[in-house]
Amino acid sequence: MNKLLAIILALVLYSWVTVTGDAGFGAAVQEIIAEEAQETGAEQAPRENVFSFVHDPRENPRAMEDIIENPDAVYGFSPNPESGRLKVYAGFDWTDPEFVADAQTERRAYHKSMDSMSDILYEMREKGATTEEMARAVSEERNRLRIEASSGNPEDLAAMKESNLQTYGREEGPTPDQLYEKYGSWATVLQKAFSPNMGMDACCGLYDEYYWLYIELGYVEETAGGEGQE
């Protein structure tokens, strides 16, 4: 209960009983105070079975660029409304287990679909393609895969296209030339094509599952004990 409200009720109780001697009214007020205190205590009770990652996303600055802590979210994080890439997802209900389960399924399918990018890379490398040629091909394939992964969810697909439109000026995603202008080299463009959004992985409960990938891509360092260090 609000402390000020409790004080006001207590003063009302004291004044009424003093003037009228009506203890029944006082008992009613006391009952209201007790009920409010009980409800407040229930609201403030700590959540049970709160999910926690083995590897803490909060220790990864790159991941935290796009997400915020949300104790009510299924996996403790939700997209940051100020994020350049994930803000369009901030309006979804990340406290809804059913929604998050669907998002996790789509996210895992997207990770799996990136195998086709590796196939393109290896095939082009064997044929002697330049780094620029491989970067262009893989970047376009990533755009296609991201749209395909959300094709079964119209709301998610619309959010993705809106994000792309706001960031890159086209719904399909960035062009290879835009990425080259952003990163300054085709080698970096190629590397970034395989880079996951670690913040979204955390929101979907997949941060630990793909932690090995963050190590492989150099976003976290592997320690002597085999664990990563952000």
Secondary structure, DSSP 8 states (H G I E B T S, - for coil): --HHHHHHHHHHHHHHHHHH--HHHHHHHHHHHHHHHHHHHHHHS--SS----SS-GGG-HHHHTSEEE-TTSTTSEEE-TT-TTTGGGTTS-TT-HHHHHHHHHHHHHHHHHTHHHHHHHHHHHHTT--HHHHHHHHHHHHHHHHHHHTTT-HHHHHHHHHHHHHHHSSTT---HHHHHHHHSSHHHHHHHHT---HHHHHHTT-TTTTHHHHHHTTSSEE-TTS-EE-
